[in-house]
Amino acid sequence: MFTYPEIDPVAIALGPLKIHWYGIMYLLAFASALGLGLLRARKSWSPVKPKQMEDAVFYAAVGVVAGGRIGYVVFYNFADFVADPLWLFRLWEGGMSFHGGMLGVVVAMWLYTRKIKQPFLKMMDFAAPLVPAGLFFGRIGNFIGQELWGRPTDSAWGMIFPKDPEQLSRHPSQLYEAFLEGIVIFVVLWIYSRKPRPTAAVSSLFLILYGSFRFTVEFFREPDAHIQFDLFGWMTRGQILCVPMVIIGLIFFAGAYIKANRDGAAKVQDNRSNA
């Protein structure tokens, strides 16, 4: 059993000004997206140029924050929103949803591709490998803030979180997610996207991997206290939201390769006809 390393959630305090680690993690997430995006933007197939990356990350950042907050309200705390609509805007009280943030980024990238007149799906394939690094920093922020901890466990790597009123040994599920959603997905997508792939294949693979990993980690993560389990006495809200992600990802992934094979066969036929 491990004891949580006492980490002050406030990284820097200058009088009344306090900079929290969680905010720093958000900055690192956006900075990593910008840095990795600049590397990918130098490729000949990139739908954006290096000088456009700052605008692309700005659009994505707005999508993450707006979508993440609205998604949390809709998916996890709609009753509180109905009782107090202004709660939506009190971001300092916490509450962000990955699934909402993802939808926010999708909308933001759709708007941005319309602005720069580039194919939307190609932009999503470009952006997908940039997301895991941000997820990694976000989960580390969750760990430092002692939120979204795991279920009780007797395992040797269980951890006691000081903020836990029950003081139970729990799975450090934030670190599980940081590893799977951040490191593993990044490595897989970065390597996979180094070679030309059918349009929508890279972004579809992200949906499959994230949905699968998040669904799995939810078995170790403490469910939301005000929701608990939604289906069958064991299925959490996060798992329910991951199911359509995986299904859509599988459909688009298969469709991407089917279309690529058909286009390739049609091209061969045209070449033969013109010979």
C-alpha positions in Angstrom: 0.0 0.0 0.0 1.2 3.5 -0.9 0.4 6.8 0.8 -0.5 9.6 -1.5 2.5 12.0 -1.8 1.3 15.2 -0.3 1.2 17.6 -3.2 -0.1 21.1 -2.7 -2.7 21.7 -5.4 -1.4 25.3 -5.5 1.9 25.3 -7.5 2.7 29.0 -7.0 1.3 31.5 -4.5 2.2 35.2 -4.9 0.0 37.0 -2.3 -3.6 36.7 -3.4 -2.5 35.2 -6.8 -2.6 31.4 -6.8 -1.6 29.3 -9.7 -3.0 25.7 -9.4 -1.3 22.6 -10.8 -4.5 21.8 -12.6 -4.3 25.0 -14.6 -0.6 24.3 -15.3 -1.6 20.9 -16.6 -4.1 22.5 -19.0 -1.3 24.8 -20.3 1.0 21.9 -20.8 -1.7 20.0 -22.6 -2.2 22.9 -25.1 1.5 23.5 -25.4 2.1 19.8 -26.2 -0.6 19.9 -28.8 1.0 22.9 -30.4 4.5 21.4 -30.3 3.5 18.1 -31.7 1.2 19.8 -34.2 4.1 21.9 -35.5 6.0 18.7 -36.2 3.1 17.1 -38.1 2.3 20.4 -39.9 5.7 20.2 -41.7 4.6 17.0 -43.5 3.5 17.4 -47.2 0.1 15.7 -46.5 -0.8 18.0 -43.5 -4.1 19.9 -44.0 -2.6 22.8 -42.0 0.6 24.8 -42.3 2.9 25.5 -39.3 1.8 29.1 -39.2 -1.8 28.0 -38.8 -1.2 25.8 -35.8 -1.6 28.5 -33.2 -5.1 29.3 -34.6 -5.9 25.6 -34.7 -4.9 25.0 -31.1 -6.9 28.1 -30.0 -10.0 26.7 -31.7 -9.4 23.4 -30.0 -8.8 25.0 -26.6 -12.1 26.8 -26.8 -13.8 23.6 -27.9 -12.3 21.6 -25.0 -13.3 24.1 -22.3 -16.8 24.9 -23.6 -17.6 21.4 -24.6 -16.1 19.9 -21.5 -18.2 22.1 -19.2 -21.4 21.8 -21.2 -20.8 18.0 -21.5 -20.4 17.7 -17.7 -23.6 19.6 -17.1 -25.6 17.6 -19.6 -24.1 14.1 -19.0 -23.5 14.2 -15.3 -25.3 17.1 -13.5 -28.2 18.2 -15.5 -30.5 18.4 -12.4 -28.2 21.0 -10.8 -28.2 23.0 -14.0 -32.0 23.0 -14.2 -32.1 24.2 -10.5 -29.4 26.8 -11.1 -28.6 27.6 -14.8 -25.8 30.0 -13.8 -23.9 27.1 -12.3 -22.9 26.3 -15.9 -20.6 29.4 -15.9 -19.0 28.8 -12.4 -16.1 26.9 -13.8 -14.1 27.4 -10.5 -16.5 25.0 -8.8 -15.2 22.1 -11.0 -16.8 19.7 -13.4 -15.5 18.8 -16.9 -16.3 15.9 -19.1 -13.9 14.3 -21.6 -16.8 13.2 -23.9 -18.2 16.8 -23.9 -14.7 18.2 -24.5 -14.2 15.8 -27.5 -17.5 16.9 -29.0 -16.5 20.5 -28.5 -13.2 19.9 -30.3 -15.1 18.2 -33.2 -17.3 21.2 -33.6 -14.3 23.6 -33.3 -12.3 21.7 -35.9 -15.4 21.6 -38.2 -15.6 25.4 -38.0 -11.8 25.8 -38.4 -11.7 23.6 -41.5 -14.5 25.7 -43.1 -12.4 28.7 -42.4 -9.2 27.4 -44.0 -11.1 25.3 -46.7 -9.7 21.9 -45.8 -11.4 18.5 -45.5 -12.8 18.0 -42.1 -11.9 14.3 -41.8 -8.3 14.9 -42.8 -8.1 17.5 -40.1 -9.4 15.1 -37.5 -6.8 12.5 -38.6 -4.2 15.2 -38.2 -5.4 16.2 -34.8 -6.1 12.7 -33.2 -2.4 11.9 -32.3 -2.1 15.3 -30.6 -4.9 14.5 -28.1 -3.3 11.8 -25.9 -0.5 14.1 -24.6 -3.2 16.4 -23.3 -5.1 13.6 -21.8 -1.9 12.5 -20.0 -1.4 16.0 -18.4 -5.1 16.2 -17.6 -5.1 12.9 -15.6 -1.9 14.0 -13.8 -3.9 17.1 -12.8 -6.7 14.8 -11.5 -4.1 12.9 -9.5 -2.6 16.0 -8.0 -6.0 17.4 -7.2 -7.1 14.1 -5.6 -10.2 13.7 -7.7 -11.6 10.8 -9.7 -9.8 8.3 -7.5 -10.4 4.6 -7.8 -12.4 2.0 -6.0 -11.2 0.3 -2.8 -8.6 -2.3 -3.3 -6.4 -4.8 -1.3 -3.7 -4.7 -4.0 -0.1 -3.8 -3.2 -0.3 -0.7 -5.3 -3.4 0.7 -3.5 -3.1 4.3 -2.3 -4.7 6.3 0.5 -5.8 9.7 -0.6 -5.8 12.3 2.2 -9.0 13.9 1.0 -10.8 10.6 1.1 -13.2 10.8 4.1 -13.2 7.0 4.3 -9.4 6.7 4.2 -9.5 3.5 2.2 -6.8 2.0 0.1 -7.9 2.8 -3.5 -6.8 2.2 -7.0 -4.9 5.3 -8.3 -7.1 5.2 -11.4 -6.0 8.6 -12.5 -2.5 7.1 -13.1 -4.0 4.1 -15.0 -5.8 6.5 -17.3 -2.7 8.7 -17.7 -0.8 5.6 -18.9 -3.4 4.1 -21.1 -5.2 7.2 -22.5 -2.0 9.3 -22.6 1.1 7.2 -23.2 -0.3 4.0 -24.9 -2.7 5.8 -27.3 -0.1 8.4 -28.2 2.5 5.8 -29.1 0.1 3.7 -31.1 -1.4 6.7 -33.0 1.9 8.4 -33.6 3.5 5.2 -35.1 0.3 4.3 -37.0 -0.1 7.8 -38.6 3.5 7.9 -39.8 2.5 6.1 -42.9 -0.3 7.2 -45.3 -3.6 5.8 -44.0 -7.2 5.9 -45.4 -9.0 9.1 -44.6 -10.7 8.8 -41.2 -8.7 5.7 -40.1 -6.5 7.5 -37.6 -9.3 9.4 -35.9 -11.4 6.3 -35.9 -8.6 4.3 -34.2 -8.5 7.0 -31.5 -12.2 6.5 -30.8 -11.7 2.7 -30.6 -8.7 2.9 -28.3 -10.0 5.6 -26.0 -13.4 4.1 -25.7 -12.0 0.7 -24.9 -9.4 1.9 -22.4 -11.8 4.2 -20.6 -14.5 1.5 -20.4 -11.9 -0.8 -18.8 -10.5 1.7 -16.3 -14.1 2.5 -15.2 -14.1 -0.9 -13.4 -11.3 0.5 -11.2 -12.6 4.0 -10.9 -15.0 5.1 -8.2 -18.3 6.0 -9.9 -19.8 9.4 -9.4 -21.4 9.5 -5.9 -24.6 11.2 -7.1 -25.0 8.7 -10.1 -23.4 5.4 -9.1 -24.3 2.8 -11.7 -26.7 3.3 -14.6 -27.2 -0.2 -16.0 -27.1 -3.8 -14.8 -25.9 -2.8 -11.4 -22.3 -2.3 -12.7 -22.2 -0.1 -15.7 -21.2 3.6 -15.1 -22.2 6.7 -17.0 -18.6 6.9 -18.4 -18.9 3.3 -19.8 -22.3 4.1 -21.4 -20.7 7.2 -23.1 -17.8 5.0 -24.3 -20.0 2.4 -26.0 -21.1 4.6 -28.9 -17.5 5.9 -29.3 -16.2 2.4 -29.9 -19.1 1.5 -32.2 -18.7 4.6 -34.3 -14.9 4.1 -34.4 -15.2 0.6 -35.6 -17.8 1.5 -38.3 -15.7 4.4 -39.6 -12.4 2.5 -39.4 -13.8 -0.4 -41.4 -15.5 2.1 -43.8 -12.2 3.9 -44.3 -10.5 0.8 -45.5 -13.4 -0.5 -47.6 -13.6 2.9 -49.4 -9.8 2.9 -49.9 -9.9 -0.6 -51.4 -12.8 0.4 -53.7 -11.1 3.6 -54.8 -7.9 1.6 -55.5 -9.7 -1.0 -57.5 -11.5 1.7 -59.5 -8.2 3.4 -60.2 -6.7 0.2 -61.5 -9.8 -0.4 -63.7 -9.5 3.1 -65.1 -5.9 2.6 -65.9 -6.7 -0.6 -67.7 -9.4 1.0 -69.7 -7.2 3.8 -70.8 -4.4 1.5 -71.7 
